[in-house]
Amino acid sequence: MDADALRVAVAGGCAIEVEDAAGRVRPASPWASLTVRRGDRLRLGRVDGALRCYLAVAGGLEVPAVLGSAATDLRGGWGGLGGRALRVGDVLRLSPTRPGGGDEVTLGPPSWWRPGASLRAVPGPQDDHFTTEALERLAAATWTVTPASDRTGLRLDGPELEHRAAAEIVSDGCVPGSVQVPGSRRPIVLGVDGGTTGGYPKIATVASADAGALGRLRPGATLRFELVDVHAAEALRRELEAWFAATGPVLARRRGGAPS
């Protein structure tokens, strides 16, 4: 990135430090804005207790939008910087309209930031393809994320979930958070790169408000499912959207500018 000064922030738990052009190193905190200047090096250490943390750049990056998004799809090879992962020596262009000025802002972990120990899920849409014991087992068990997991899906290890009949159905729609159970009788929770259709019955669907927590689970992590109804899941989503709607203007006032 090429700029005289840039405001950034890191969400999630990790060690952060900034080394200036003179070699002086100072620590920084997550969940707070931070201004780095030309010649500074920003280092992010090991992520604490999760798979990912997130680096935000004020104003965003200037990359071509694909389907209205600046994200990179590595499998498809589009978006971002040539549809590929970053390499040493890459230079990222910043948005020409970068907010600046005002005091630094500290947020702290928000109430919706869930480490992933418990995921709220709605039974179905094919929970009737499973025995009553299987649904009870889904909620009662502690599940472990296996190393055979990626952005397509989290494969979970735990007790078997028995089907009433065949382990396949006519392919139908899937969403991130769909909990499929194939012939292995162990659940696979689809992630953001998961297919849009699938031929395994879905015993439950993770509430969209917990999708972020789902994506931060790393191999070896454990989780439990808390079964809720559709109305509760919708209320959780509304609470999350209300938090974002209310927090943006508050942060803008604290730093003396407009929301970005």
C-alpha positions as CSV (number, residue, x, y, z in Angstrom):
1,M,0.0,0.0,0.0
2,D,1.3,3.4,-0.9
3,A,0.3,6.3,1.3
4,D,1.8,8.8,3.8
5,A,-0.6,7.8,6.5
6,L,-3.3,5.1,6.8
7,R,-5.8,4.2,9.4
8,V,-6.4,0.5,10.0
9,A,-8.0,-1.7,12.6
10,V,-7.9,-5.4,13.5
11,A,-10.9,-7.4,14.7
12,G,-10.2,-10.6,16.6
13,G,-7.6,-11.7,19.0
14,C,-4.0,-11.5,17.9
15,A,-0.7,-9.8,18.8
16,I,-0.2,-6.6,16.9
17,E,3.0,-4.5,16.6
18,V,4.2,-1.6,14.5
19,E,7.8,-1.0,13.6
20,D,8.6,2.5,12.4
21,A,11.3,3.5,9.9
22,A,13.8,4.0,12.8
23,G,13.3,0.4,14.0
24,R,11.3,1.3,17.1
25,V,8.6,-1.2,17.8
26,R,5.4,-0.4,19.7
27,P,2.5,-2.8,20.5
28,A,-1.1,-2.1,19.4
29,S,-4.4,-3.5,20.4
30,P,-7.2,-5.3,18.4
31,W,-10.6,-3.8,18.3
32,A,-9.1,-0.3,18.0
33,S,-8.2,2.0,15.1
34,L,-4.5,2.6,14.5
35,T,-2.7,5.1,12.2
36,V,0.4,3.8,10.4
37,R,2.7,6.1,8.5
38,R,5.0,5.7,5.5
39,G,7.8,3.4,6.3
40,D,6.0,1.6,9.1
41,R,5.7,-2.2,9.2
42,L,2.5,-3.6,10.7
43,R,2.9,-7.2,12.0
44,L,0.0,-9.5,13.0
45,G,1.0,-12.4,15.2
46,R,-0.7,-15.7,16.0
47,V,-4.4,-15.6,16.1
48,D,-5.6,-16.4,19.6
49,G,-8.3,-19.1,19.9
50,A,-9.6,-18.9,16.4
51,L,-8.8,-19.5,12.8
52,R,-8.9,-16.0,11.5
53,C,-8.7,-12.3,12.4
54,Y,-9.6,-9.4,10.2
55,L,-7.7,-6.4,9.0
56,A,-9.8,-3.4,8.0
57,V,-8.4,-0.5,5.9
58,A,-10.1,2.9,6.2
59,G,-11.8,3.7,2.9
60,G,-11.1,0.2,1.4
61,L,-8.9,-0.9,-1.4
62,E,-9.2,0.1,-5.1
63,V,-9.9,-3.2,-6.9
64,P,-12.4,-4.1,-9.6
65,A,-15.8,-5.0,-8.2
66,V,-17.1,-8.4,-9.3
67,L,-20.8,-8.9,-8.7
68,G,-20.7,-5.9,-6.5
69,S,-17.9,-7.2,-4.2
70,A,-14.2,-6.5,-3.8
71,A,-13.6,-10.0,-2.4
72,T,-11.3,-12.6,-4.0
73,D,-12.6,-16.0,-5.0
74,L,-9.5,-18.2,-5.2
75,R,-11.3,-21.1,-6.7
76,G,-12.9,-19.1,-9.4
77,G,-9.8,-17.0,-10.0
78,W,-11.6,-13.6,-9.9
79,G,-11.9,-10.5,-7.8
80,G,-9.3,-8.8,-5.6
81,L,-5.8,-8.6,-7.1
82,G,-6.1,-10.8,-10.2
83,G,-8.2,-13.4,-8.5
84,R,-5.2,-14.8,-6.5
85,A,-3.7,-14.8,-3.1
86,L,-1.3,-12.0,-2.2
87,R,2.4,-12.4,-2.9
88,V,5.5,-10.8,-1.6
89,G,6.1,-7.5,-3.4
90,D,2.4,-6.9,-4.2
91,V,1.3,-3.3,-4.0
92,L,-2.4,-2.6,-3.1
93,R,-3.9,0.6,-4.3
94,L,-6.0,2.4,-1.7
95,S,-9.3,4.1,-2.3
96,P,-8.8,7.7,-3.3
97,T,-11.4,8.8,-0.8
98,R,-9.9,7.8,2.5
99,P,-11.4,9.1,5.8
100,G,-8.9,10.5,8.2
101,G,-8.4,12.9,11.1
102,G,-10.0,12.8,14.5
103,D,-9.0,10.7,17.5
104,E,-8.4,6.9,17.4
105,V,-11.4,4.8,18.3
106,T,-11.5,1.8,20.6
107,L,-14.5,-0.5,20.3
108,G,-13.7,-3.7,22.3
109,P,-15.1,-7.1,21.5
110,P,-18.8,-6.6,20.6
111,S,-21.5,-8.6,22.2
112,W,-22.1,-10.7,19.0
113,W,-18.4,-11.8,18.8
114,R,-18.8,-15.4,19.7
115,P,-15.8,-17.7,19.9
116,G,-17.8,-20.5,18.4
117,A,-18.2,-22.7,21.4
118,S,-22.0,-22.7,20.8
119,L,-23.8,-22.3,17.5
120,R,-27.5,-21.6,17.3
121,A,-29.2,-23.7,14.7
122,V,-32.7,-24.3,13.4
123,P,-33.7,-28.0,12.9
124,G,-34.3,-28.9,9.2
125,P,-35.1,-28.6,6.5
126,Q,-34.8,-32.4,6.4
127,D,-34.7,-33.2,10.1
128,D,-37.5,-35.7,9.4
129,H,-35.0,-37.9,7.5
130,F,-33.3,-38.6,10.9
131,T,-34.3,-40.6,14.0
132,T,-35.4,-38.7,17.1
133,E,-32.3,-39.9,18.8
134,A,-30.1,-38.3,16.1
135,L,-31.6,-34.9,16.6
136,E,-31.2,-35.2,20.4
137,R,-27.6,-36.4,19.8
138,L,-26.9,-33.4,17.6
139,A,-27.8,-31.0,20.4
140,A,-26.3,-33.0,23.3
141,A,-22.9,-33.9,21.8
142,T,-19.7,-31.9,21.8
143,W,-18.3,-31.9,18.3
144,T,-14.7,-31.6,17.1
145,V,-13.7,-29.8,13.9
146,T,-11.5,-32.3,11.9
147,P,-8.4,-31.4,9.8
148,A,-10.4,-32.3,6.7
149,S,-12.2,-28.9,7.0
150,D,-12.0,-25.8,4.8
151,R,-14.1,-22.9,3.5
152,T,-16.3,-25.4,1.7
153,G,-17.3,-27.1,4.9
154,L,-16.4,-28.1,8.4
155,R,-16.3,-31.9,8.9
156,L,-17.2,-32.7,12.5
157,D,-16.2,-35.7,14.6
158,G,-18.6,-37.1,17.2
159,P,-21.4,-39.6,17.6
160,E,-23.2,-41.0,14.6
161,L,-26.4,-39.4,13.5
162,E,-28.7,-42.1,12.1
163,H,-30.9,-41.7,9.0
164,R,-34.4,-43.1,9.0
165,A,-33.7,-44.5,5.5
166,A,-31.3,-43.7,2.6
167,A,-28.5,-41.2,3.3
168,E,-29.2,-39.4,0.0
169,I,-32.0,-37.2,-1.2
170,V,-32.8,-35.5,-4.5
171,S,-30.4,-32.5,-4.7
172,D,-31.9,-29.3,-3.4
173,G,-30.8,-25.9,-2.2
174,C,-28.1,-25.3,0.4
175,V,-26.9,-22.2,2.2
176,P,-23.8,-21.5,4.4
177,G,-24.6,-23.1,7.7
178,S,-26.5,-26.1,6.2
179,V,-25.6,-29.2,8.4
180,Q,-25.5,-32.1,6.0
181,V,-25.2,-35.7,7.1
182,P,-23.8,-38.0,4.5
183,G,-23.5,-41.8,4.7
184,S,-20.6,-41.5,7.2
185,R,-23.3,-40.3,9.7
186,R,-21.0,-37.4,10.8
187,P,-22.2,-33.9,10.0
188,I,-20.6,-31.5,7.6
189,V,-21.4,-27.8,8.1
190,L,-21.3,-25.9,4.8
191,G,-19.2,-22.8,4.7
192,V,-19.1,-19.7,2.4
193,D,-17.5,-21.8,-0.4
194,G,-20.0,-24.6,-0.1
195,G,-22.2,-25.7,-3.0
196,T,-25.5,-24.1,-3.7
197,T,-27.1,-27.6,-4.0
198,G,-26.5,-30.9,-2.3
199,G,-27.8,-34.4,-2.2
200,Y,-27.4,-35.2,1.5
201,P,-30.2,-34.5,4.0
202,K,-29.8,-31.5,6.2
203,I,-30.5,-32.1,9.8
204,A,-30.2,-28.4,10.8
205,T,-29.1,-25.0,9.6
206,V,-26.9,-22.6,11.6
207,A,-28.5,-19.3,12.2
208,S,-27.0,-16.6,9.9
209,A,-26.1,-14.5,13.0
210,D,-23.6,-17.2,13.9
211,A,-22.1,-17.6,10.4
212,G,-19.1,-15.5,11.4
213,A,-18.4,-17.7,14.4
214,L,-18.7,-20.7,12.2
215,G,-16.0,-19.4,9.9
216,R,-13.5,-18.8,12.7
217,L,-13.5,-22.4,14.0
218,R,-10.1,-24.1,13.4
219,P,-9.3,-27.8,13.3
220,G,-9.3,-29.2,16.8
221,A,-11.9,-26.7,18.1
222,T,-14.9,-28.0,19.8
223,L,-18.5,-26.8,19.5
224,R,-22.0,-27.5,20.5
225,F,-25.3,-26.9,18.7
226,E,-28.1,-25.0,20.5
227,L,-31.4,-25.7,18.7
228,V,-33.7,-22.7,18.2
229,D,-36.8,-22.1,16.1
230,V,-37.0,-19.9,13.0
231,H,-38.4,-16.9,14.9
232,A,-35.5,-16.9,17.4
233,A,-33.0,-17.1,14.5
234,E,-34.6,-14.2,12.8
235,A,-34.5,-12.2,16.0
236,L,-30.8,-12.9,16.4
237,R,-30.2,-11.6,12.8
238,R,-32.2,-8.4,13.5
239,E,-30.2,-7.8,16.7
240,L,-27.0,-8.2,14.7
241,E,-28.1,-5.8,12.0
242,A,-29.3,-3.3,14.6
243,W,-25.9,-3.4,16.3
244,F,-24.1,-2.5,13.0
245,A,-26.7,0.2,12.2
246,A,-26.3,1.8,15.6
247,T,-22.5,1.4,15.9
248,G,-21.4,3.0,12.6
249,P,-22.7,6.5,13.4
250,V,-21.4,6.3,17.0
251,L,-17.9,5.5,15.8
252,A,-18.1,8.3,13.2
253,R,-19.0,10.8,15.9
254,R,-16.1,9.7,18.1
255,R,-13.5,10.3,15.4
256,G,-15.2,13.5,14.2
257,G,-16.2,12.3,10.7
258,A,-18.8,10.6,8.6
259,P,-19.4,6.9,8.6
260,S,-17.2,5.0,6.2
